[in-house]
Amino acid sequence: MNYKLIFSIAKSLLLARWKQTLVAAIGVTFSITMFITLLSFMTGLNDLLDGLILNRTAHIRLYNDIKPNKNQPVNNVADYKNSYNFIHSLKSGNSRQEIYNSAAIIKNIQADERVLGLAPKITAPVFFNDGGIEITGVVNGIDVRAESNLFHFEEYVTTGNTIDLKNVSNSIILGKGLAEKLLAEIGDVVQLTTSKGERFPLKVVGYFQSGLLELDKVQSFASIGTAQKILGKPNDYVTDLQIKLKDIKMAPAVAKEYAAKFGADAEDIQTANSQFETGSFIRTLISYTVGITLLVVAGFGIYNILNMMIYEKMDSIAILKATGFSGKDVKRIFLLISLTIGFFGGLSGLLVGFGFSATIDQIPFNTAALPTISTYPINYNPVFYIIGSTFSLLTTYMAGWFPARKASKIDPVIIIRGK
């Protein structure tokens, strides 16, 4: 079998109908271009939205939830001990919100090789005083360094310096929406009142903007020491332990282990953000579906062009077979034509798709809700390009296989006799 001759014949057939060949190649190019561009943009958008949640969310949150006591007094009465007791209008017990023996728990968790890091936190509901109006808010007492290392805290502080929370006594960073409500400027002193009626003045040292407007209207940040003073609690008072693991997939199992081990409630990130993960998966699935559909449509175009080529080149095929070419040789010629269209069309599509993605990546995207984002998000994952090139060759191969099989079965005697 002379491969050089087969390549030469395939090249001649391609150039003989170069307009149809060009149309087929453009169809593949357009499909791959849209596949790469759409997938890069949609996954980039998913990564942006995931970042807003995942960057600020612990893999495991250890805390004490407010809930009724499971062991109600009626269950301890001998007459009703073995009965089903239906109790209405249960009230939450006087359970402690702080994590008991937090110092020992922190030491134990930090020694776990599965843990990347840990950041303690205090959540303090307060009222911000704006003249005679009280605005509901939350002060998050944080370890500034741990919060920045694990949850990119400094990236969301749009004005001011995060370390000022630690260096400046009785200081606070306000959510951007909350600062606008209070008309508070950097250096101003805001007054807040605790649930027990105690009032504290705090100096504003920065603004925080998470990208979630409703959160920014109520949340603020102070150092752990400041939050403990606001609540009148000792130095070991902590309400939350935010844990990041080296492998996020281990979060559900480790959360159950910690809940049983430390006698506290534990919430993993998969449970806390299950709806958000579902939305990301559906958006990515739609992108893949649209892209693959475009490739399949392009494949039908190649199939039709090769079919027409076979009907128009019956004489040439008959002559090839009459001069000693086998059905397999003819089949190889048409498959080579199909794969050539797929290869060059796919390669052009990858290049143009990358160009479109790079262009979108430079388009300004300015919004007050996302101050850290300056252009539209694009994901340049090499996997997209591998998938695109693979599908372009696979689709064009399948599109050319059926016409090639038909051409290989042509009987040259019937064709020549008809002429």
Buried (B, 14 or more C-beta within 10 A) or exposed (E): EEEEEBBEBBBEBBEEBEEBBBBBBBBBBBBBBBBBBBBBBBBBBBBBBBBBBBBBBBBBBBBBEEEEEEEEEEBEEEEEEEEEEEEEEEEEEEEEBBBEEBEEBBEBBEEBEBBBBBBBBBBBEBBBBBEEEEBEBBBBBBBBBBBBBBBBBBBBBBBBBBEBBBEBEBBBBBBBBBBEBBEBEBEEEBBBBBEEEEEBEBBBBBBBBBBBEEBBBBBBBBBBBBBBBBBEBEEBBBBBBBBBBEEBEBBBEBBEBBBEEBEBBBBBBBEBBEEBBEEBEEBBEEBBEBBBEBBBEBBEBBBBBBBEBBEEBBEBBBBBBEEEBEBEBBBBBBBBBBBBBBBBBBBBBBBBBBEBBEEBBEEEEEEEBBBEBEEBBBBBBEEBBEBBBEBBBEBBBBBBBBBBBBBBEBEBEEBBEEE
